[in-house]
Amino acid sequence: MASSDTAPARRIALITGSAQGIGRAIALRLAEDGYDIALNDIPKFQSELYDLEEIIKNNTKSQAKTYIHLADVSIQAEINAVIDGVVKNLGGLDVMVANAGICIVKPFLETTTEDWDRIFSINTRAVFFAYQYAAKVMIAQGRGGRIIGACSGAGMQASPMLSAYSSTKFALRGLTQAAATELGKYGITVNAYAPGTSPEAARNPLGYIGNPEDVAGLVSYLASKESHFVNGQTRSTDSSSSSLAPIMSGIALVTGASRGIGRAIAIRLAKDGFKVAVNDLPSSKSELEQLCEEIKKVGSTAEVFFADVSIEEEVETMVASVVQAMGGLDVMVANAGICITKPLLETTKQDYGRLFGINVEGTFFCYKYAALQMIKQGRGGRIIGAASVVSKQGVSMLSAYSASKFAVRGLTQSAAIELAKHNITVNAYAPGLSRVLIKHALLIWIPLTGAVNTSLLQELRQAVVKDSQGDSPTSVRTMTSVLGRDSAPEDIAGLVSYLASKDAAMITGQSVSINGGMFFD
């Protein structure tokens, strides 16, 4: 195994199956992002690889170094030789994109053993080889890395005529999750992209066709430093219109922006070029004013809009005021929310009502009135909500909160379907649990607003410790990051930046996990 003693000035990416289609688009995009690029495909596509290399070299903007290695990646010795060649010629390996794959379309009853063996050897075994040897190189380098595989919509939901293909992609999801769990401690994230339709495939139920560049945009994000807390996930890139106008700037409204995640999102979108409307309750006036001053220092515009998002009339008025004062609305980030931490048997009707009033009804009102405005404007838009890791797996002590976040996921999916025809995407971010470290590894949730009640906190700690010592398969203790570190609000802000960008034009209806591998989709 080749090794690199020093880190190169530029990061290095290897893309298998890069002669055409998605692999080609990924290579071009990562070159533009500043990576040196290693290209791989079978000898049959040698001329296409050299043509691609010329395009990359002639791009004066990227100034990328390139390396070509022809090989059949389903043969372990050959993929190992590819990776060794990359390290020797380019100086290391930072991003492994295991893109190579094939599809066999046949009825289940007509699929032969030869079909089955061939498709598994390329789509699954070759990915295993690539993941494993790339990881060994990255561990030896000691600077972490990104490993990214090629899944599919058929790996999320099986389709007729694709029994063998779907099986390989489901297997790839399992491999990705397991590898993420083991490699997180080395600073290596492992994720996969799951394209839906393509120009070569049938249209999706919404009637839209994606293109390789949409997938390349997602890979660009997964390969970036900002995705360092996304791990073990398989992200879909289907169900949206690729004709959505690029959103590089415009007006963004962020609710619950006075602190934490909301504050970080507001600052990040301002840095991205958006004018930012920041919202919270009047009690947070001073924090919002300080936030506006900080946003102005980065060269953007910000204004404060007070509203209680659980009151429909106030949300409607807030959106109208933003439009009147700032000229429109392009991105709605429905971030405001609360958490109540109680055992199920002690949760009151009032607790439940307050949680659902803010977390669910507040999100519904923000989605609704933002969508009405975006439809009126006729230029599409982005609507982004706040889910949670517990919107995908309930945990003890968070029954009502988990229920409210599951509701946000359902709302996000339904809204995405209805609003797609208006070029509006609807997604949510699903962060892990904000935490206080207890006894080295025990994580608990503390509400992000108001002062901490120390006596209640002590009682909660004791309850969670007791619960974690029992047989509960999913307690708060089990929800820990495999990366060995905790997320920061800026991590979530980076994901929101991506979801608000033109690169996310083919992502809708998704609740994107950003939890360091606490939970795998």
Summary of the structure (lengths in Angstrom):
residues: 521
radius of gyration: 23.4
end to end distance: 32.7
largest distance: 70.4
contacts: 1910
relative contact order: 0.10
helix: 48%
strand: 17%
